[in-house]
Amino acid sequence: MARIKKQNAAREAEEIIREAEAEANRIKKDAELASKEEIYQKREALEKEAQEAKHEIRDSERRLAKREDSLDRKVDLLNKKERYIENVERSLTDKRKALDSREKELTDTIEEQKATLHRIAGLSEQEARQQLLTRLETELEHECTQLQNKIIERTKEGAEQKSREIIAMAIQRCAADHTAECVVSTVELPNDDMKGRIIGREGRNIRAFERATGVDVIVDDTPGVVVVSGFDGVRREVARRSLEKLIVDGRIHPARIEEVVQSTTKEMEQVIREIGKQTTFDVGVHGLNSKEIELLGRLKYRTSYGQNVLQHSVEVATLSGIIAGELGLDVQLAKRCGLLHDIGKAIDQEMEGTHPQIGADLAKRFNEKPEVINAIAGHHDSIEPTSLYTVVVAAADAISASRPGARRESLEKYIKRLERLESIANSHSGVESAYAIQAGREIRVIVNAEKVNDKAASKVCRDIANEIQEELNYPGEVRVTLIRETRCVEYAR
């Protein structure tokens, strides 16, 4: 029995050893698999980090390549500028040498003339010098006039071939911003008793109305009317319509005032949108943002120099399309630039900055094309134009602003400008009289035929035009017409 038990125990021990060895092998295999899995994960993480590092290196290399390209372009530009400056300096040096040579020739001629005069006429040095200088001055003035006339004639001969380039590149002078705009509206009253109802007890109605509309209501001794005053044209129109509704309704108290102003404001928003839509339809510009259409509608209630800005924008759009068609440009794009060029004026009273800056910011926000943005920002030459559309819009803007009757100015300023025009013309030698006509857009100058000959007349006319351009500010252009005539009068007795 003991032997059997011992054999069983040995077999059990062997079985336990085999199971332990199997378990140990299994555990060893699991450990090896786990370690392999961990090594594989770490390898993947390292490869991912290496890949990201490679991407970053590629991006850095790409950015460095772009910077190198940019630096190369800047170096090329600087080299071109240096060559241009060298050419200009060389040209100036040549001209200076030519002038020095000419001056030397004139000096030699003067000395020769002086010696001849002394020898022949027996004049004193002072008298000879005076006669010689007078003669040379006359000859040089004559030569200068002839040269200017030749240059003008050559320019006229090539004008027809280069007309498109001249139109595209011409710099148009525009009027500066003006604050003396129309800022009041009048509302008729059925009777003067209505003024008291508008004012209300201790002024509560008029205060509530002004607070709700943001305008000033002026009630004075003028019979049958009250005046609504405000710089914002839209608010002023809302106030005018609201006041007319209150007068017709007859119920004028603070609560009713607020109710009418709110309803009128909503009506005005709809009216403004309809005006904007109709304008885009009339001009033929489509695809505008709804906010742009609303801003165009607001321009109907904005004026500049007394000219309605919306009507001015329509004119500029039409003129831009015509000019673009002549130049072979995109007519629709030119119209779009012209229609939106003053869109900044719709909100320039609510934001800081000039209306071209505000308009350009709005155009960027509405994802307009770069040509439209540059035309808006540069139509007053505040920035460098980057496309022909900017120059086209600037030209159309000047044409619309300078046409007779488009804009107005104060009477005092108008009279002073006419007087200054005439005084500039009268200050030139040989001018007998000058008259400003066509509302200051033309000046007629009459010269003495005995003091000013035909060739000198063109020089006098040009000098007057240049002085007007330098000293006066005005929209559009001023035409200078010089008249020289010889009159012979005899009497038969």
ZIPE-V343222 format. One record per residue. RES is the residue in one small letter. PSI is psi in radians with two decimals (none if undefined). Layout:
# ZIPE-V343222
res:psi
RES:PSI
RES:PSI
This chain:
# ZIPE-V343222
res:psi
m:-0.74
a:-0.67
r:-0.70
i:-0.78
k:-0.69
k:-0.71
q:-0.75
n:-0.74
a:-0.67
a:-0.73
r:-0.73
e:-0.68
a:-0.76
e:-0.70
e:-0.75
i:-0.68
i:-0.76
r:-0.77
e:-0.68
a:-0.72
e:-0.72
a:-0.77
e:-0.71
a:-0.72
n:-0.71
r:-0.81
i:-0.70
k:-0.76
k:-0.76
d:-0.75
a:-0.73
e:-0.72
l:-0.74
a:-0.74
s:-0.69
k:-0.75
e:-0.75
e:-0.73
i:-0.70
y:-0.75
q:-0.75
k:-0.66
r:-0.73
e:-0.75
a:-0.76
l:-0.71
e:-0.66
k:-0.77
e:-0.69
a:-0.70
q:-0.77
e:-0.71
a:-0.68
k:-0.73
h:-0.77
e:-0.69
i:-0.73
r:-0.77
d:-0.74
s:-0.74
e:-0.68
r:-0.77
r:-0.71
l:-0.68
a:-0.72
k:-0.76
r:-0.69
e:-0.74
d:-0.77
s:-0.75
l:-0.67
d:-0.73
r:-0.73
k:-0.69
v:-0.74
d:-0.75
l:-0.75
l:-0.68
n:-0.72
k:-0.76
k:-0.71
e:-0.74
r:-0.69
y:-0.76
i:-0.70
e:-0.73
n:-0.74
v:-0.76
e:-0.70
r:-0.72
s:-0.75
l:-0.67
t:-0.75
d:-0.75
k:-0.67
r:-0.72
k:-0.73
a:-0.72
l:-0.72
d:-0.72
s:-0.74
r:-0.71
e:-0.70
k:-0.74
e:-0.75
l:-0.71
t:-0.77
d:-0.72
t:-0.74
i:-0.74
e:-0.73
e:-0.79
q:-0.69
k:-0.80
a:-0.71
t:-0.79
l:-0.75
h:-0.68
r:-0.72
i:-0.90
a:-0.34
g:0.50
l:2.81
s:2.84
e:-0.72
q:-0.77
e:-0.75
a:-0.73
r:-0.73
q:-0.79
q:-0.72
l:-0.77
l:-0.68
t:-0.74
r:-0.79
l:-0.68
e:-0.74
t:-0.77
e:-0.77
l:-0.70
e:-0.69
h:-0.79
e:-0.70
c:-0.76
t:-0.74
q:-0.74
l:-0.76
q:-0.73
n:-0.67
k:-0.75
i:-0.74
i:-0.73
e:-0.74
r:-0.67
t:-0.72
k:-0.63
e:-0.63
g:0.13
a:-0.66
e:-0.70
q:-0.55
k:0.28
s:-0.69
r:-0.70
e:-0.69
i:-0.73
i:-0.74
a:-0.61
m:-0.05
a:2.42
i:2.08
q:2.26
r:2.23
c:2.65
a:2.57
a:2.87
d:2.51
h:2.41
t:-0.17
a:1.18
e:3.01
c:2.04
v:0.22
v:2.65
s:2.61
t:2.53
v:2.18
e:2.52
l:2.55
p:-0.52
n:2.88
d:-0.30
d:-0.44
m:-0.44
k:-0.72
g:-0.67
r:-0.61
i:-0.70
i:-0.76
g:3.04
r:2.12
e:0.48
g:0.31
r:-0.61
n:-0.81
i:-0.60
r:-0.73
a:-0.68
f:-0.80
e:-0.64
r:-0.66
a:-0.56
t:-0.41
g:0.37
v:3.01
d:2.37
v:2.13
i:2.02
v:1.88
d:-2.79
d:-0.02
t:2.15
p:2.36
g:0.06
v:2.68
v:2.73
v:2.30
v:2.13
s:2.37
g:2.56
f:-0.47
d:1.97
g:-0.63
v:-0.81
r:-0.69
r:-0.66
e:-0.68
v:-0.77
a:-0.74
r:-0.82
r:-0.70
s:-0.75
l:-0.68
e:-0.71
k:-0.75
l:-0.66
i:-0.74
v:-0.71
d:-0.69
g:-0.34
r:1.81
i:1.80
h:2.85
p:-0.76
a:-0.78
r:-0.65
i:-0.84
e:-0.71
e:-0.78
v:-0.71
v:-0.73
q:-0.80
s:-0.67
t:-0.63
t:-0.74
k:-0.71
e:-0.72
m:-0.65
e:-0.73
q:-0.74
v:-0.75
i:-0.75
r:-0.72
e:-0.69
i:-0.78
g:-0.77
k:-0.76
q:-0.66
t:-0.83
t:-0.61
f:-0.78
d:-0.71
v:-0.50
g:0.48
v:2.07
h:2.93
g:0.38
l:2.66
n:2.59
s:-0.60
k:-0.64
e:-0.71
i:-0.72
e:-0.74
l:-0.65
l:-0.72
g:-0.62
r:-0.46
l:-0.33
k:-0.46
y:0.46
r:2.36
t:2.73
s:2.13
y:0.51
g:-0.03
q:2.29
n:2.19
v:-0.62
l:-0.79
q:-0.67
h:-0.73
s:-0.68
v:-0.75
e:-0.77
v:-0.70
a:-0.77
t:-0.82
l:-0.68
s:-0.71
g:-0.69
i:-0.83
i:-0.73
a:-0.67
g:-0.69
e:-0.56
l:-0.04
g:0.46
l:3.11
d:1.93
v:-0.77
q:-0.71
l:-0.69
a:-0.73
k:-0.72
r:-0.76
c:-0.78
g:-0.68
l:-0.61
l:0.06
h:-0.52
d:0.39
i:-0.41
g:-0.39
k:-0.26
a:-0.48
i:0.27
d:-0.28
q:-0.17
e:-0.20
m:2.77
e:2.61
g:2.89
t:2.77
h:-0.52
p:-0.69
q:-0.81
i:-0.77
g:-0.69
a:-0.70
d:-0.73
l:-0.74
a:-0.66
k:-0.73
r:-0.57
f:0.21
n:0.74
e:2.84
k:2.70
p:-0.58
e:-0.68
v:-0.77
i:-0.79
n:-0.63
a:-0.70
i:-0.79
a:-0.47
g:0.21
h:-0.16
h:0.38
d:0.45
s:-0.37
i:2.94
e:2.22
p:2.41
t:-0.02
s:2.83
l:-0.41
y:-0.57
t:-0.76
v:-0.68
v:-0.79
v:-0.69
a:-0.72
a:-0.80
a:-0.65
d:-0.75
a:-0.69
i:-0.81
s:-0.65
a:-0.49
s:-0.06
r:2.57
p:2.27
g:-0.03
a:-0.71
r:2.80
r:2.78
e:2.94
s:2.61
l:-0.75
e:-0.78
k:-0.66
y:-0.80
i:-0.73
k:-0.67
r:-0.73
l:-0.74
e:-0.70
r:-0.64
l:-0.84
e:-0.67
s:-0.65
i:-0.77
a:-0.75
n:-0.34
s:-0.20
h:2.55
s:2.40
g:-0.14
v:2.19
e:-0.70
s:2.76
a:2.47
y:2.16
a:2.20
i:-3.14
q:0.79
a:0.63
g:0.12
r:-0.08
e:2.56
i:2.25
r:2.21
v:2.23
i:2.17
v:2.82
n:2.10
a:-0.42
e:-0.50
k:-0.45
v:2.08
n:-3.13
d:-0.69
k:-0.62
a:-0.39
a:-0.69
s:-0.62
k:-0.75
v:-0.74
c:-0.75
r:-0.70
d:-0.70
i:-0.77
a:-0.73
n:-0.71
e:-0.68
i:-0.75
q:-0.62
e:-0.60
e:-0.45
l:2.64
n:2.25
y:2.64
p:2.51
g:-2.36
e:2.80
v:2.20
r:2.27
v:2.05
t:2.05
l:2.32
i:2.19
r:2.14
e:2.68
t:2.14
r:2.29
c:2.21
v:2.20
e:2.70
y:2.27
a:2.05
r:none
